[in-house]
């Protein structure tokens, strides 16, 4: 696939590529911070698939818009947590969730995350990148899952215990802990803390240095670095999403049991 084929194909990402092959993906919702929902869930899986098939991409930068990297809509994940989503709808969510993560890991060149603000949902889009930069006001948190009544099964259960260690990772997911930038640096979640007005220039500087290397070196290094992540996702991503769906549907069953039963045959 050529860049012209997908450059303007996505509503939730603005794409620019420099002459040296550095592709910058800027996530957004109508020019503001990306609000997570069905559209980015579907679109970004397709975006990463397109990026992965374009051999002219040498390095990929992923960044956000506004004061946050990604944010949740006002309703959060209420419908999912309350069991308001059918099994058929969950089937779509599971399929898209698998594609979102696996297609990101299928990108064959180094990826740099320039995290411009707090990340409370789908932090894997940042922390699965090979180099992670963030601003001093950044915090990492998973508010969309266990704190909101959902199983953290969409890769969170894989990513955060790998980054923080098993016990600390489970603590992070079960308590809704917020890791500020300094903690994230100390724990190895990010590589550098950069002032906001220097964030994208620093990411571009790193990307340009990488892009100057031989493309086979870039691709093979990326393959080597993400193989453990691919294996972990192959083992646990689909199962985690299925467990998330079952718990959500069970919450809906509980809600239906609490409703008063209608007397049979219209009897009073």
Secondary structure by P-SEA (a helix, b strand, c coil): ccccccccccccbbbbbcccbbbbbbbbcccccccccaaaaaaaaaaaaaaaacccccbbbbbcccccccccccccccccccccccaaaaaaaaaaaaaaaaaaaacccbbbbbccccccccccccccccbbbbcccbbbbccccccccccccccccccccccccaaaaaaaaaacccccaaaaaaaccccccccccaaaaaaaaaaaaaaaccaaaaaaaaaaaaaaaaaaaaacaaaaaaaaaaaaaaaaaaaaaacccccccccc
